[in-house]
Amino acid sequence: MSIVRRLGDPPKLRGSQTMETCPDIFELSDGTFAVMGTEATADLDSLLPPDAARADYERIVIISRETLLRAKRDIPDA
């Protein structure tokens, strides 16, 4: 598996000065997506709605609204 492309703008175009703590979204070679964000499992796990479940190996991460909105144009419809 490899990273095929970034979705949205690079962190520098989103205003990152240090490029050290920047959320990002990547499309992978197998068609899945990887999200890099702030780990928030402990804070949000108990707040998940009743119809949501998280496996032990899954984590909840937070990305900024701007990161997702800028990625929208690159997310395929199908």
N, C-alpha and C positions, 0 to 999 in steps of 0.2 A: 504494500500500500504506500502511496506517496501523495503529497499535496499537489493538486493540479493547478489551483488558482485561489486567489483571495476574492472574496465577495465584498464589494464596496470599496471604499477608498482606504489607502494605507493610513496608519496612525498619524503620520506627519500632516496629511491633508485634513485630518479631523482635529488638528490643533495640539497634538502631543508635542511637548517640548523635549522630553527626555527619551521617549520611545521605550521606556522600561516597563511601564504598567499599562499596556494598551489592549483592550478587548479586540478580538478579531474573529472572523468567520472564514473558514476555508472549505473548498470542495475537495474531496479525496478521490483518488483514482478509481475506487470501487463504486462511486456515485453517492457515498454518504458525505456528511458534513461534520467538521470539527469546529467547536466553539471554544475560544479561549476567553475566559472572563474571571471575575472574582469569585472564589469558592464561597458559597453561602449555604451549604447543606444544613449545617447545625441550626442556622437561624430560620430557614424556611421549611424544613422537612415537616414539622408539626403543623404547618399552615397549608399544606397541600389539600386540595379538595378531596372529598371521599372517593371519587372515581379516578384518582391519580395514585400511582404506585411507583416506588423507586427501588430498584434492585440494590443489593449491598455494594455492587461494583459501580453504581452510577452516582454522580454528584450533581448537585444543583449549582449552576454558575450564573452570575449576573453579568450582562453586558449593557452598555448604555443604549438608550433609545436611539441616539444618533447613529451608533454603529449598525443597528439593525435597519434603520430607515435608509441609510446609505447603501446597505447590501441588497435592499429590496429589488433594485433594478437588475441585479445579477442572479437572482434566484429564479430558476426555471419554473415555468407554469406546470410542467409535467415531467 
